[in-house]
Each structure stands twice: as structure tokens, then as C-alpha cells.
Amino acid sequence: MSDNIIINIYEARILAKEEIMNYFNERKMLMKYEIYDLAVLGCGPAGLSAAVNASIRNKTVIVIGSDYCSPPLHKAQKIDNYLGFPGISGADLLGKFMDHFRTTGIELISSKAQVINEMEGAYSILVQEEVIQARSIVISIGIPYRPTFPNEEEFLGKGFGYCATCDGPLYKGNDVIIVAHSNEGETEANFMAEICNKVYYVPLYKNPGKLDAKIEIISNKPAELITSQFVEGIRMKDGTEIKADGVFVLGGETAPDRLIPGLEIEENHIKVNRQQETNLAGVFAAGDCTGQPYQVAKSVGEGLVAGLNASKYVSRLTRR
Ligand SMILES: Cc1cc2nc3c(=O)[nH]c(=O)nc-3n(C[C@H](O)[C@H](O)[C@H](O)COP(=O)(O)OP(=O)(O)OC[C@H]3O[C@@H](n4cnc5c(N)ncnc54)[C@H](O)[C@@H]3O)c2cc1C
């Protein structure tokens, strides 16, 4: 394995922001020309509330969320404690939130934010192959992150990563394993198939499709990373092993402090004050990701506070 694998793009971002921009340019990633006032990460109750309230304050807003906004709310069969809607199903309540949201005309990108980088007073957010820029951010990405492998944190940048598109060039000609929680992993797997010697794809969802013929699909479930100083592969639940130079977990939850380096975490939640401010200027957080109780009303309320305070922050920044 090449030594340069220990310096992945995540670390490079912290070390040299200019280099990252060169990297984006080399990869011909699309940089949206517009700088939004606010980018909201997550389109559950907290994110939608933040977006709607910032939009009412005349701010330009973009929401980055999953295909299926709020999987937990969608699963709730009956909600009895959201004021005004006794007994409503989670799916119907979410439908009402979405209907309201759509009246605002706010842009919604159905994808997850991968990494965020602060540069010259604005935040650059990598979403698939696109870079979105915003002056402020509301993080509303739901319940705290659960790792896929027990010790994955320890091996981040040592053959383990969360963004194959970012680290791909470091694995040129090597063998990699992609463990994907959703079909979002397919695009990255196809990209890796172009540059790697061998790509194993371990889908943790049903009916994978759109994969390059060179990719080998593994249907067993993964159990743990095989490691020495670096990651050397994965062991499956049935005891079989797959050896590789790199392992990526894609389409799952991303730990917030990995999304934005330097973000303060307290007891596994994003630390905020009553203004929903985090320790980073212009970065706010709302909803389940800030702590219990995990409830819709709390998420909507915190989303409102975060959206309003992000709007104030941008007004001060731009004096409008
Ligand atoms: C079975 C069940 C029953 C429930 N019953 C009730 C109830 O009766 N009453 C009640 O008040 N609450 C209930 N809840 C809880 C409620 O659904 C949550 O508290 C609420 O959905 C939290 O809203 P949120 O916006 O903080 O997060 P979520 O609704 O979880 O939304 C977060 C969104 O962010 C997305 N996301 C994650 N990472 C990223 C990223 N990197 N970039 C962009 N987007 C990202 C996720 O895909 C998700 O769509 C229930 C939950 C479950 C599972």
C-alpha cells in the first residue's frame, strides 16, 4: 500500500484549502456561481422549518437532503403530540410540511452533503460532484451518527474513508471495497471502477442497480474491518474475508464533526446555545442532532430559531 494513503482528502482540506480548490478544479467539479445566504443540511422537520423561516426573512436558501426527507417521521404510524394534528400519521404530517415548503420555491437537492470547507467568509459544501457555496449553514441531519464498523474512526485516512470521489485518485490501480447504505453509493462505485484495479460493492440496501460490469457485488453482510497499521479489508458476518487497499462507507450518516472539522460535539450531539449557534461562526444546528427529546415539535422550534438567527447573521455580514 502506498504511504500517501494516510493523507486523504479530508486531512488535506485542513492542511491546505487552496490545494482542495485545485483538486475540485482538476476534477472539473461544478462550482455553483451563486453564493446562497443559507444552506440547510437535512430536509426533516428541523431543516424545513429553518429554510421556510429564513426564506420569509428574504434570504436565498438551498436545502440539501436525502431523497426521502425524514425517514424517521415517515416511519411514525401515529403522532399524538404535535399540536393541532392529533392522531396524524408521520407520513401525512411530513406531506403537510413538504406542501408548505414547496410554496416557498426553495431549491431542494436530493443528496447528502459530504464535506464542508470554510473559505473567505463562505462555506463550500461538496454534494456529489457539485460544490455549493453559502454564507451560513443550518445542520439538521437527524439522530446522532452510528458507525458502520466499531473501530472505523481510528482508521480514517488509513485506508478507510467516507468519500470515494474525494479520495479516489489515491487508490488508482488498487483494490477497494465500497460498503453502501443506499444507492447513493452507486455513482461513486462506478467512478472507482474507472480508476481502480478491482472494486467490491457491498450494498446494505435492496436491489442495487446501475453498476459497472467490472464491479463485484457482495451479498453477505459486513462485520468488521481487518486492520494492522492500515485497513486491509473487511470480514463478513459469515467469517469470509475480502482483502483490499481501501474501504469506503457511503450513503450512511456522517458524523457532524467530520462533515465540518472543528465542530464541537457534546455527549454525541452538536453543542448549541439557545440561539442554536454552534462554536463555528455562521453555523447553526437544530433538531434531533442537537440532543433529546427526539420530537417533531422540538425540531420545528429549533429549526425556526436557527433559521432566524442564520438570517440575522447573514444580514450583519452583508449589511442588508
Ligand atoms: C417510529 C418513530 C415514531 C416516532 N414518533 C414520534 C411521535 O409520536 N412524536 C414526535 O414528536 N416524534 C416522533 N418521532 C421522532 C421524529 O420523527 C423526529 O424527532 C424528527 O423527525 C426529527 O426531525 P429532524 O429534522 O431533526 O431530523 P430527521 O427527521 O431525522 O431529518 C434529518 C434528515 O437529514 C438527512 N441527512 C442526514 N445526513 C445528511 C447530510 N450529510 N446532508 C444532508 N442531509 C442529511 C437525513 O437523511 C434526514 O432526511 C418518531 C420517530 C420514529 C422513528
The ligand as a Gaussian input file, in Angstrom:
#p B3LYP/6-31G(d) Opt

LIG

0 1
 C      -41.069000       5.103000      14.736000
 C      -40.949000       6.545000      15.146000
 C      -42.012000       7.158000      15.785000
 C      -41.915000       8.492000      16.174000
 N      -42.975000       9.074000      16.799000
 C      -42.923000      10.371000      17.159000
 C      -44.038000      10.998000      17.783000
 O      -45.064000      10.388000      18.044000
 N      -43.932000      12.321000      18.102000
 C      -42.796000      13.054000      17.822000
 O      -42.774000      14.254000      18.091000
 N      -41.711000      12.470000      17.231000
 C      -41.739000      11.166000      16.892000
 N      -40.645000      10.571000      16.288000
 C      -39.395000      11.330000      16.157000
 C      -39.380000      12.330000      14.996000
 O      -39.622000      11.635000      13.776000
 C      -38.037000      13.043000      14.951000
 O      -37.813000      13.678000      16.198000
 C      -37.948000      14.089000      13.848000
 O      -38.144000      13.509000      12.583000
 C      -36.582000      14.793000      13.887000
 O      -36.534000      15.754000      12.888000
 P      -35.111000      16.291000      12.344000
 O      -35.450000      17.270000      11.273000
 O      -34.267000      16.725000      13.475000
 O      -34.384000      15.024000      11.746000
 P      -34.875000      13.937000      10.626000
 O      -36.366000      13.942000      10.543000
 O      -34.180000      12.706000      11.002000
 O      -34.292000      14.544000       9.304000
 C      -32.908000      14.579000       9.075000
 C      -32.660000      14.492000       7.581000
 O      -31.297000      14.837000       7.309000
 C      -30.819000      13.953000       6.294000
 N      -29.351000      13.933000       6.344000
 C      -28.533000      13.158000       7.105000
 N      -27.243000      13.414000       6.818000
 C      -27.239000      14.383000       5.872000
 C      -26.210000      15.074000       5.170000
 N      -24.918000      14.810000       5.385000
 N      -26.564000      16.001000       4.229000
 C      -27.874000      16.284000       4.000000
 N      -28.888000      15.642000       4.631000
 C      -28.587000      14.714000       5.560000
 C      -31.476000      12.624000       6.641000
 O      -31.447000      11.767000       5.522000
 C      -32.878000      13.096000       7.005000
 O      -33.683000      13.176000       5.864000
 C      -40.718000       9.235000      15.898000
 C      -39.656000       8.609000      15.237000
 C      -39.765000       7.278000      14.882000
 C      -38.589000       6.640000      14.181000

